[in-house]
Amino acid sequence: MSITGGAVLFVVIWFITMFVTLPITLRTQAEAGEVVPGTHQGAPADFRLRRTLLIVTLVTLVLWGIVVWIITSGVISIEDLDTWGIMGERVPN
């Protein structure tokens, strides 16, 4: 895996993790019981961006490490994913 490939993989996993984590860490104004006039009840009551970004980055580092290990160790290869043989024969490097 190249450096660029690793960086792209990290960014993709980071954004997926971010979108999964946002609703989990969200506490709405309705849940807090303090709805600010002019805002929606579902608006965040106390959005802690730094904490959320830290959690997302730490989880992403773990997931990225696992995926990189799987890719570089050859535990799962392209041939394993080619169930119906539509990719043709793989030419060795």
C-alpha positions as CSV (number, residue, x, y, z in Angstrom):
1,M,0.0,0.0,0.0
2,S,1.4,3.4,-0.9
3,I,1.4,6.4,1.3
4,T,-1.3,8.1,-0.7
5,G,-3.4,4.9,-0.6
6,G,-3.0,4.8,3.2
7,A,-3.9,8.5,3.6
8,V,-7.0,8.1,1.4
9,L,-8.1,5.0,3.4
10,F,-7.6,7.0,6.6
11,V,-9.8,9.9,5.4
12,V,-12.5,7.6,4.2
13,I,-12.6,5.7,7.5
14,W,-12.5,9.0,9.4
15,F,-15.5,10.4,7.6
16,I,-17.5,7.2,8.0
17,T,-16.7,7.1,11.7
18,M,-17.6,10.8,12.0
19,F,-21.0,10.3,10.5
20,V,-21.7,7.2,12.7
21,T,-20.4,9.0,15.9
22,L,-22.3,12.3,15.5
23,P,-25.8,11.0,16.4
24,I,-24.4,8.9,19.2
25,T,-22.8,11.8,21.0
26,L,-25.6,14.3,20.3
27,R,-27.7,15.7,23.1
28,T,-30.6,17.7,21.8
29,Q,-32.1,20.8,23.4
30,A,-35.4,18.9,23.9
31,E,-33.5,16.3,25.9
32,A,-31.8,19.0,28.0
33,G,-35.1,20.8,28.6
34,E,-33.7,24.1,27.5
35,V,-35.0,25.0,24.0
36,V,-33.6,28.4,22.9
37,P,-36.3,30.5,21.1
38,G,-36.0,30.5,17.4
39,T,-34.2,27.1,17.2
40,H,-35.4,23.6,16.5
41,Q,-35.8,21.2,19.5
42,G,-33.5,18.8,17.7
43,A,-30.6,21.3,17.7
44,P,-27.6,20.3,19.8
45,A,-27.7,21.6,23.4
46,D,-24.0,21.5,24.0
47,F,-22.0,20.4,21.0
48,R,-18.5,19.5,22.0
49,L,-16.6,19.4,18.7
50,R,-13.2,18.8,20.1
51,R,-14.3,15.8,22.2
52,T,-16.2,14.4,19.2
53,L,-13.2,14.9,16.9
54,L,-10.9,13.2,19.4
55,I,-13.1,10.2,19.8
56,V,-13.5,9.9,16.0
57,T,-9.8,10.2,15.4
58,L,-8.9,7.6,18.1
59,V,-11.5,5.1,16.8
60,T,-10.3,5.7,13.2
61,L,-6.7,5.0,14.1
62,V,-7.7,1.6,15.5
63,L,-9.9,0.7,12.6
64,W,-7.3,2.0,10.1
65,G,-4.6,-0.1,11.7
66,I,-6.7,-3.2,11.5
67,V,-7.6,-2.6,7.8
68,V,-4.0,-1.8,6.9
69,W,-2.8,-5.0,8.6
70,I,-5.4,-7.0,6.7
71,I,-4.4,-5.5,3.4
72,T,-0.6,-5.7,3.8
73,S,-0.6,-9.2,5.4
74,G,-2.6,-10.8,2.6
75,V,-5.3,-12.2,4.9
76,I,-7.9,-11.1,2.4
77,S,-6.7,-10.7,-1.2
78,I,-8.4,-9.5,-4.4
79,E,-8.9,-13.2,-5.4
80,D,-10.9,-13.7,-2.2
81,L,-13.2,-10.9,-3.2
82,D,-13.6,-12.0,-6.8
83,T,-16.4,-14.5,-6.2
84,W,-17.8,-14.7,-9.7
85,G,-14.4,-14.5,-11.5
86,I,-15.3,-11.2,-13.3
87,M,-11.9,-9.6,-12.7
88,G,-10.0,-12.2,-14.8
89,E,-6.7,-13.6,-14.0
90,R,-4.4,-11.5,-11.8
91,V,-0.9,-11.0,-13.2
92,P,1.8,-11.2,-10.5
93,N,4.0,-8.1,-10.0
